[in-house]
Amino acid sequence: MHRALIVFLLFAVVSPIWAIGHNEQQCDAHIAGTFSYYKLAISRSKEWCYSKNKTGDAQCNLEYSVHGLWPQCDSGYPADCKLPSSQSEDAIDTAQIMDIMPSKYLIKHEWEKHGRCAGVKRSQYFQTLKSYYQGLHLPVLRRGSYTHRQLISLIIAQQPRLRAEHIELACDEEMRGPRASATTLDEIRICFNRSGQFTACTEKENSCSKLNKIEVRN
Protein backbone atom coordinates (compact mmCIF):
# COMPACT_ATOMS: atom_id res chain seq x y z
CA MET A 1 0.00 0.00 0.00
CA HIS A 2 1.24 3.47 -0.84
CA ARG A 3 2.75 5.27 2.15
CA ALA A 4 0.63 8.41 1.70
CA LEU A 5 -2.55 6.31 1.71
CA ILE A 6 -1.48 4.52 4.91
CA VAL A 7 -0.87 7.86 6.66
CA PHE A 8 -4.27 9.15 5.54
CA LEU A 9 -6.09 6.06 6.83
CA LEU A 10 -4.33 6.22 10.19
CA PHE A 11 -5.21 9.90 10.49
CA ALA A 12 -8.87 9.21 9.79
CA VAL A 13 -9.02 6.42 12.39
CA VAL A 14 -7.22 8.16 15.26
CA SER A 15 -8.47 11.72 14.66
CA PRO A 16 -12.18 11.95 15.59
CA ILE A 17 -11.84 15.72 16.10
CA TRP A 18 -11.11 16.12 12.38
CA ALA A 19 -14.16 14.06 11.52
CA ILE A 20 -16.39 16.07 13.86
CA GLY A 21 -15.23 19.36 12.37
CA HIS A 22 -15.91 18.08 8.86
CA ASN A 23 -19.41 16.93 9.80
CA GLU A 24 -20.10 20.20 11.59
CA GLN A 25 -19.33 22.12 8.41
CA GLN A 26 -21.82 19.97 6.51
CA CYS A 27 -24.38 20.36 9.30
CA ASP A 28 -24.15 24.13 9.13
CA ALA A 29 -24.62 23.89 5.37
CA HIS A 30 -28.10 22.39 5.89
CA ILE A 31 -27.37 19.05 4.24
CA ALA A 32 -30.02 16.41 4.97
CA GLY A 33 -28.83 13.56 7.16
CA THR A 34 -25.76 15.37 8.49
CA PHE A 35 -26.26 16.38 12.11
CA SER A 36 -24.90 15.58 15.57
CA TYR A 37 -27.98 14.71 17.66
CA TYR A 38 -31.72 15.24 18.08
CA LYS A 39 -33.51 17.69 20.35
CA LEU A 40 -37.10 16.74 21.24
CA ALA A 41 -39.06 19.93 22.02
CA ILE A 42 -42.07 19.34 24.28
CA SER A 43 -44.57 22.14 24.87
CA ARG A 44 -46.44 22.72 28.12
CA SER A 45 -49.81 22.70 26.41
CA LYS A 46 -51.69 24.49 29.18
CA GLU A 47 -49.22 27.38 29.13
CA TRP A 48 -49.48 27.60 25.35
CA CYS A 49 -53.28 27.84 25.58
CA TYR A 50 -53.18 30.31 28.47
CA SER A 51 -50.68 32.62 26.80
CA LYS A 52 -52.75 32.68 23.60
CA ASN A 53 -56.07 32.91 25.50
CA LYS A 54 -57.37 29.76 23.81
CA THR A 55 -59.63 27.13 25.33
CA GLY A 56 -61.12 25.12 22.46
CA ASP A 57 -57.96 23.64 20.91
CA ALA A 58 -57.33 19.91 21.32
CA GLN A 59 -53.91 20.80 22.67
CA CYS A 60 -55.49 22.52 25.69
CA ASN A 61 -56.64 19.17 27.09
CA LEU A 62 -53.07 17.85 27.25
CA GLU A 63 -50.43 18.44 29.91
CA TYR A 64 -47.70 18.23 27.27
CA SER A 65 -47.54 17.96 23.49
CA VAL A 66 -44.69 17.62 21.03
CA HIS A 67 -43.49 20.76 19.30
CA GLY A 68 -40.93 18.97 17.16
CA LEU A 69 -37.89 16.71 16.82
CA TRP A 70 -34.97 18.86 15.72
CA PRO A 71 -31.72 17.62 14.20
CA GLN A 72 -28.95 19.65 15.85
CA CYS A 73 -25.36 20.58 15.15
CA ASP A 74 -22.89 20.94 18.02
CA SER A 75 -23.64 24.65 17.61
CA GLY A 76 -26.76 25.72 15.75
CA TYR A 77 -28.93 23.46 13.60
CA PRO A 78 -29.76 22.64 9.99
CA ALA A 79 -33.12 23.79 8.64
CA ASP A 80 -35.18 23.71 5.45
CA CYS A 81 -33.04 20.93 3.97
CA LYS A 82 -33.79 19.56 0.51
CA LEU A 83 -34.65 15.89 0.13
CA PRO A 84 -32.19 13.82 -1.90
CA SER A 85 -33.40 13.46 -5.49
CA SER A 86 -33.81 9.71 -4.93
CA GLN A 87 -36.17 10.17 -1.96
CA SER A 88 -39.87 11.02 -2.13
CA GLU A 89 -42.18 12.03 0.71
CA ASP A 90 -43.90 8.83 1.73
CA ALA A 91 -47.37 8.74 3.28
CA ILE A 92 -47.97 9.25 7.00
CA ASP A 93 -51.01 8.51 9.15
CA THR A 94 -51.69 11.98 10.55
CA ALA A 95 -54.31 10.63 12.95
CA GLN A 96 -51.63 8.53 14.66
CA ILE A 97 -49.55 11.67 15.30
CA MET A 98 -52.35 14.03 16.34
CA ASP A 99 -52.67 12.50 19.82
CA ILE A 100 -49.26 13.93 20.80
CA MET A 101 -48.89 16.70 18.20
CA PRO A 102 -52.46 17.97 17.76
CA SER A 103 -52.06 20.36 14.84
CA LYS A 104 -51.97 19.46 11.15
CA TYR A 105 -50.25 22.75 10.45
CA LEU A 106 -47.53 21.99 13.00
CA ILE A 107 -46.99 18.45 11.64
CA LYS A 108 -46.50 19.87 8.14
CA HIS A 109 -44.30 22.75 9.33
CA GLU A 110 -42.03 20.60 11.48
CA TRP A 111 -41.44 18.12 8.67
CA GLU A 112 -40.58 20.87 6.18
CA LYS A 113 -38.35 22.90 8.50
CA HIS A 114 -36.68 20.16 10.58
CA GLY A 115 -37.77 16.65 9.55
CA ARG A 116 -36.26 16.74 6.07
CA CYS A 117 -32.88 17.48 7.67
CA ALA A 118 -32.97 14.09 9.44
CA GLY A 119 -32.28 12.39 6.12
CA VAL A 120 -34.91 9.69 6.64
CA LYS A 121 -38.37 8.98 5.24
CA ARG A 122 -41.18 11.13 6.57
CA SER A 123 -42.90 8.12 8.18
CA GLN A 124 -39.66 7.13 9.93
CA TYR A 125 -39.11 10.67 11.20
CA PHE A 126 -42.52 10.81 12.88
CA GLN A 127 -42.18 7.25 14.17
CA THR A 128 -38.89 8.27 15.82
CA LEU A 129 -40.48 11.44 17.23
CA LYS A 130 -43.34 9.46 18.74
CA SER A 131 -41.18 6.69 20.19
CA TYR A 132 -38.84 9.18 21.88
CA TYR A 133 -41.76 11.06 23.40
CA GLN A 134 -43.65 7.99 24.55
CA GLY A 135 -40.53 6.72 26.29
CA LEU A 136 -40.47 9.75 28.58
CA HIS A 137 -42.13 10.25 31.96
CA LEU A 138 -42.62 13.94 32.62
CA PRO A 139 -43.86 15.48 35.87
CA VAL A 140 -47.27 17.09 36.31
CA LEU A 141 -46.32 20.50 37.64
CA ARG A 142 -48.36 22.46 40.14
CA ARG A 143 -48.93 26.17 39.80
CA GLY A 144 -46.27 28.23 41.47
CA SER A 145 -42.74 29.60 41.26
CA TYR A 146 -39.71 27.37 40.78
CA THR A 147 -36.00 27.76 40.38
CA HIS A 148 -34.31 26.31 37.32
CA ARG A 149 -32.63 23.70 39.52
CA GLN A 150 -35.93 22.67 41.11
CA LEU A 151 -37.55 22.06 37.72
CA ILE A 152 -34.59 20.07 36.43
CA SER A 153 -34.68 17.96 39.60
CA LEU A 154 -38.40 17.24 39.19
CA ILE A 155 -37.85 16.10 35.60
CA ILE A 156 -34.89 13.89 36.51
CA ALA A 157 -36.86 12.32 39.37
CA GLN A 158 -39.33 10.94 36.81
CA GLN A 159 -36.60 9.70 34.46
CA PRO A 160 -33.58 8.38 36.42
CA ARG A 161 -31.26 8.06 33.40
CA LEU A 162 -31.66 11.74 32.59
CA ARG A 163 -28.99 14.21 33.65
CA ALA A 164 -29.10 17.99 33.76
CA GLU A 165 -26.94 18.26 30.64
CA HIS A 166 -29.58 16.30 28.67
CA ILE A 167 -32.27 18.92 29.38
CA GLU A 168 -32.98 22.44 28.15
CA LEU A 169 -35.83 24.53 29.56
CA ALA A 170 -37.31 27.29 27.39
CA CYS A 171 -39.17 30.27 28.86
CA ASP A 172 -39.49 32.56 25.84
CA GLU A 173 -40.98 30.26 23.22
CA GLU A 174 -44.46 31.79 22.98
CA MET A 175 -44.15 35.58 23.06
CA ARG A 176 -46.92 36.56 20.62
CA GLY A 177 -50.01 35.78 22.68
CA PRO A 178 -52.00 38.38 24.64
CA ARG A 179 -50.91 36.79 27.94
CA ALA A 180 -47.38 35.85 26.89
CA SER A 181 -44.64 36.08 29.47
CA ALA A 182 -40.86 35.59 29.32
CA THR A 183 -40.80 34.13 32.85
CA THR A 184 -43.04 31.07 32.34
CA LEU A 185 -41.98 27.50 31.54
CA ASP A 186 -42.98 27.03 27.89
CA GLU A 187 -41.03 23.96 26.82
CA ILE A 188 -38.97 21.05 28.08
CA ARG A 189 -36.37 19.92 25.55
CA ILE A 190 -34.61 16.56 25.81
CA CYS A 191 -31.58 15.61 23.71
CA PHE A 192 -30.98 12.17 22.16
CA ASN A 193 -28.10 10.79 20.16
CA ARG A 194 -28.80 9.17 16.81
CA SER A 195 -29.15 5.79 18.52
CA GLY A 196 -31.96 7.06 20.75
CA GLN A 197 -29.95 7.42 23.98
CA PHE A 198 -29.97 10.57 26.10
CA THR A 199 -27.09 12.88 25.25
CA ALA A 200 -25.86 16.33 26.19
CA CYS A 201 -27.57 19.34 24.60
CA THR A 202 -24.53 21.19 23.31
CA GLU A 203 -26.66 23.95 21.78
CA LYS A 204 -28.85 25.66 24.39
CA GLU A 205 -30.72 28.96 24.50
CA ASN A 206 -30.74 28.87 28.32
CA SER A 207 -33.71 31.27 28.46
CA CYS A 208 -34.98 29.75 31.74
CA SER A 209 -31.64 29.37 33.50
CA LYS A 210 -31.16 33.15 33.41
CA LEU A 211 -34.24 33.69 35.61
CA ASN A 212 -34.33 33.76 39.41
CA LYS A 213 -37.87 32.38 39.36
CA ILE A 214 -39.78 30.46 36.70
CA GLU A 215 -43.56 30.57 36.79
CA VAL A 216 -45.93 27.68 36.15
CA ARG A 217 -49.28 29.43 35.64
CA ASN A 218 -51.67 26.74 34.57
N, C-alpha and C positions, 0 to 999 in steps of 0.2 A: 504494500500500500504506500502511496506517495506520502512523504513526510508532512507536507503542508496539510493534507487531508486528515492525517492522524492528529495533528495539533488542533485542527478545527473541531474534530469530534470530541476530543478531550475537553476542550473549552466549553462546548455546548453541554456536556454532561456535568461538569463540576462548577458551572457558573450560572446558578439559577437567577442571580440578580440581573444578568444580561437578558435572560429570557423574560423576566418580569417587565423590565423596561421596554422591551420590544412589544410585548402584548399591551402594555399600557398605552403606547403610542397608537396602536390599532384601536384600542378601546375609545380613546379620545377622538378618533376619526369616525366614530359611529358606524363601525363595521359589524354587521349582524353576527352573533355567535362569539364575539371576542369581548369578554368581560371577566372581572375577577370573582364576583360573588353576587348573590341576590339579596335585596332588601324587601321584606314583606311589610307593606304599610297597612296598618289596621286602624280604621277610624273609630272613635267613640261616637256611635250613632246618635245617642241622645244629645250630646253636645252639638253635633252637626245640625240637628233639627232645632235645638234651642237657639243657636246663633243665627239661624236663617228664619226663625219664627215660623217653622213648619210643623204640622201635626199629622197630616194625612199620608205622608210618604211611607212606603213599606219599611224603609230604613229606620223609621222612628220607633218601631216595635222591637228593634234589636239592641242589645247592649253594645255589640261591636259589629262592624262589617268590614270587608276588605276594600281598601282603596286601590291597591295594585301590587304587583310583584315586579320590582325594578332591577334589571341588571345594572351592576355598579362597577365602576373602575376603582382603583385604590384611591383616586381623588377625582371627583366628578362622576359622570355617568353618560353612556351613549343614549341617544334618543332619535326617534324618527328614522330608524334604519330602513334600508331597502331590502326586500326579500331577495335571496339569490334567484337568478333567472330560472333555475330548475325547480323552484319550490312554489307551489300555489297555496292559497289560503283554504285549508280544508274546512269542512263543516264542523260546527260546534252545537251542542244542545244548550241553548241559552237558559232554558228553564232549570237546568241542573246547576247553573252558576248563580242564578238570581237569589237563591236562599242565603248566600253569603255576600253577594255583590249586587244588591237589588236596584240596578239601574242599567237599562240597555245602552243608554248613552255612555255611561262609564265603562262598561265592558268593551264597547267599540273603541273608545278613546284610549284606554289603557293598552289594548292590543296594538293600535297604530303608533302610539308614542313610545311604549316600552316593550311590549311583547315581541314585536318583530326583531328587536335587538337580541333576544335570547337565542336566535338561530335555530329554533325548533318549530314544528308544526303548531298551528294555532290551538288545536285540540290538546296537544301535549303541554303547551304553555299553561292553559287554564286547569288542566289536570294537576300539574305541579303546584300551581297557586292554591288550589283547593286542598291538596294533600298536606301542604305545609301549614295551612291555617287550621285544618281539622286536627292536626297533631298537637296544637297548642292548648294550654289551659290558662286562661286569663282571669284575673280577679274581677269580681263585681265590686266596684268602688262606691263608697258612700259619699254623699255630699260633704264638702268641707275643704279645708286647706291642707296641703301636703308639701313637704319638701321634696326635692328631686330624689334624694336618697331614700326617703320613705316609699315613694312610688316604685322605684327600682326594686326595693326589698320585697314589696307586695307581689310584684310580677315574678320575681325569682322564687318566692315561696310556693307558687303554684306550679313551677316548672324547674325542678332541682338542677337540671343540667345547664340551665341558662346562667350566664355571668353578666355582670354589668356592661362589659365591653361588647356584648352581643345585642344590646338594646339602645335604641335612640328614642327619646320622647320629644314630640313636636307640640309646641304651644301657639304657633302662629300660622297654622295651616288654613284656617277658614277666617279670613279677615274682611269678607265682603258682605256679610249678613248684617241686619239691623242691630243685632245683639252681640256682634263679634267682639272678642276680647283677646288680647295677646298674652293673657295670664292664665288661660284655661288649658287643660290637657285635651288636645285635639286628636292626637294619634300616638299609637305605640308601634314602633318599627323594630322588627326582629331580622337579624342578618343570618343567612345560610350560605354555606359553600355550595359548589355545584354538585356535590354528592348528597345534599340535603341535611348536612350537619350544621349545628350552630357555629357561627364564626364571628370574628370581630367586625364591627362596623367601622371601617377605616375612614369613611366619608360621613361626617355628621354635621348637621346644622347647629345642634346644641341650643335650640331656642328655649327649651325648658330649663336646662341646667344653669342658665344665667339668672333665673328668678329666685328670689328668697322664698316665695310661696307660690304654689301652683293650685289653682282652683278647680274643683270638680263641682259643677253647678247642677247637674241633672243626672 
